[in-house]
Amino acid sequence: MQQITWVEVTWQDITGHDAPWVSTEEAMSIQPTQMVSVGTILRERDEYLVIAGTVDVEGAYGNINAIPRGCIKAVKALGRDEQIPEGTGGGEGTKGFVEKI
């Protein structure tokens, strides 16, 4: 079985203002938004990190995000799961797979 490492990624996202006109004070007060994403790392590159928030029992991924490295403030390891073997169906069959790092 494959080990899946779960991480929490804290990163900054672009913030915009949709109003056609804003005051100087409003324009100067806008800041990036701090985001937190939890998932398993699928790919690490110098320029970006790809994580998936959902993994199914057959190894397919969902809720995938590519986060530019320049936006990432922190990556924290949360723990490890062994990949759930095919045919367990989740539920009670998945107990005991989580192992803390």
C-alpha positions in Angstrom: 0.0 0.0 0.0 1.1 3.5 -0.8 1.6 6.1 2.0 -0.3 9.3 1.7 1.0 12.3 3.6 -1.6 14.9 4.5 -0.5 18.5 4.7 -1.9 21.9 5.6 -0.8 24.7 3.2 -1.1 28.3 4.3 -1.0 30.6 1.3 -2.0 34.1 0.1 -4.5 34.5 -2.7 -5.3 37.5 -4.9 -8.1 39.8 -3.6 -10.0 42.0 -6.0 -12.6 44.7 -5.9 -15.5 44.5 -8.3 -16.9 47.9 -7.8 -16.4 50.2 -10.8 -15.2 53.1 -8.6 -13.7 53.1 -5.1 -12.2 55.8 -3.0 -8.4 56.1 -2.6 -8.8 54.9 1.0 -10.6 51.7 -0.1 -8.1 51.1 -2.9 -5.2 51.4 -0.6 -6.7 49.1 2.1 -7.0 46.0 -0.1 -4.8 43.1 0.8 -4.3 39.5 -0.3 -6.4 37.0 1.5 -4.8 34.3 3.6 -6.0 30.8 2.7 -5.6 27.4 4.2 -5.8 24.2 2.1 -5.6 20.6 3.4 -4.6 17.8 1.1 -2.0 15.3 -0.1 1.0 16.5 -2.2 0.8 15.2 -5.8 3.6 17.2 -7.3 6.3 19.5 -6.1 8.1 21.8 -8.5 10.3 24.9 -8.0 7.5 27.1 -9.2 4.4 25.5 -7.6 2.9 22.8 -5.3 0.0 20.6 -6.4 -2.3 19.1 -3.7 -5.4 17.1 -3.8 -8.0 17.4 -1.0 -9.8 14.1 -1.8 -8.4 10.6 -2.7 -10.7 7.7 -3.5 -10.0 4.0 -2.7 -8.8 3.4 -6.3 -6.3 6.2 -6.3 -8.2 8.9 -8.2 -7.9 12.5 -6.9 -10.4 15.4 -6.5 -10.3 19.0 -5.3 -6.9 19.6 -6.9 -5.1 22.9 -6.4 -1.8 24.2 -8.0 -0.4 26.8 -5.6 2.5 29.1 -6.7 5.5 28.8 -4.4 5.6 32.6 -4.1 2.2 32.5 -2.5 2.9 29.7 0.1 3.6 30.9 3.6 3.8 27.5 5.4 3.4 23.8 4.8 2.7 21.7 7.9 2.6 17.8 7.9 -0.6 16.6 9.5 -0.1 12.8 9.4 0.0 9.8 7.1 -2.6 7.3 5.9 -1.9 4.1 4.1 -3.9 4.1 0.9 -7.2 2.4 1.6 -7.1 -1.0 -0.2 -9.7 -1.6 -2.9 -12.9 -3.3 -1.8 -13.0 -1.9 1.8 -15.9 0.4 0.9 -14.9 2.9 3.5 -16.9 3.2 6.7 -15.8 0.7 9.5 -13.3 -0.9 7.1 -11.1 2.2 7.1 -10.5 2.4 10.9 -6.9 2.1 11.9 -5.3 3.5 8.7 -4.3 6.9 10.2 -0.8 7.0 11.6 0.5 10.3 13.1 3.9 11.4 11.9 
